[in-house]
Amino acid sequence: MDIYDAGIFAIKQGGALGVLLSINGFPDGHQEAFTRPPSFIGIDGSDIFLVLDQRVRLDELLRQKMNVAMEAGSFFFSAKDMILE
């Protein structure tokens, strides 16, 4: 599924919240496609690495990503930001 297909899926799903996984991250300018209200929370390769390296717990990462999605309307929050806090 490319970013365009994900956008079509988001529109058709209405109020559903899903996870969009991209190992190489998300292209600049495409994040706006999933804002207000976000249809997805994004997870990238660096997020997965930090979880597998046990530097961030998966449940805490998902909780933080959902909070940012609901409060700020942004579908992506990096796990790196959790380590810096």
N, C-alpha and C positions, 0 to 999 in steps of 0.2 A: 504494500500500500504506500503510495507516495503522498506528499503533503496535500496535494489537491484532492485525492481520494479521501483522505482523513477529514478534510473540510466538508466534503459532501456527506460523509458518514455523520459528522457532528450535527449538521443541519437536520438530517433525517431522524436523529435519535431524540431530539427535543431536550428533555431535562436529564438525560443520562450523563454520567461522569465515567470516563474511561481512562486508560493509561496508554500513552503513546510513547513507544520505546524507540530511541535512535542512538545507536552505538556511537556515531560520529557527531552527535549534537544536533542542534536545530539551526537552519539557515537564518541569517538576519532578515528581518522583515516578515517572516512567516508566523511569528508568535502572535501577531495581531489577529490572525485567523481564528484563534481559539480563546479570545478574551470576551468578557462581559456578556453573559456569564460563560465561564470556561466550560468546554465540553470534555476536555482532557486534562490530565496532569502529565507532564512530560518527564521522562527519565532518560538520562543519557549515559554514555559509557563511563564517565567519571563518577557518576552516582553509583553505578553497579560496582565499580572498583572499590569505592569507599565502604560499601556494604560488605563485600566479600573480604575486604581487609579488616573488617570488624572495627572500623573507625566511626561508623554511623550505623545505628540499628535500623533495619528496614521499616519496622512499625513506626518509629519516630520520624523517619524520613517521609513516609507516606502521610503521616498526620500533619507534618509541617507543610508539605506540598499542598495538601487539601486546604489548610488554613490560609496559605498565601493565595490560592486560587479563589477562595470565597471572599477574602477580605480585599485583596488588591486587584483581583480580576486577571491575574497573570497565570498562565498555565504552566510556567516553568520556574522552579526554584532549585538552585544548585545545592547539592549536599555539601559542597565546599563551604558554602555560607554558614552551615551549621557548625562546622569545625572552627570557623573564625569567630563565632559568637562567644 
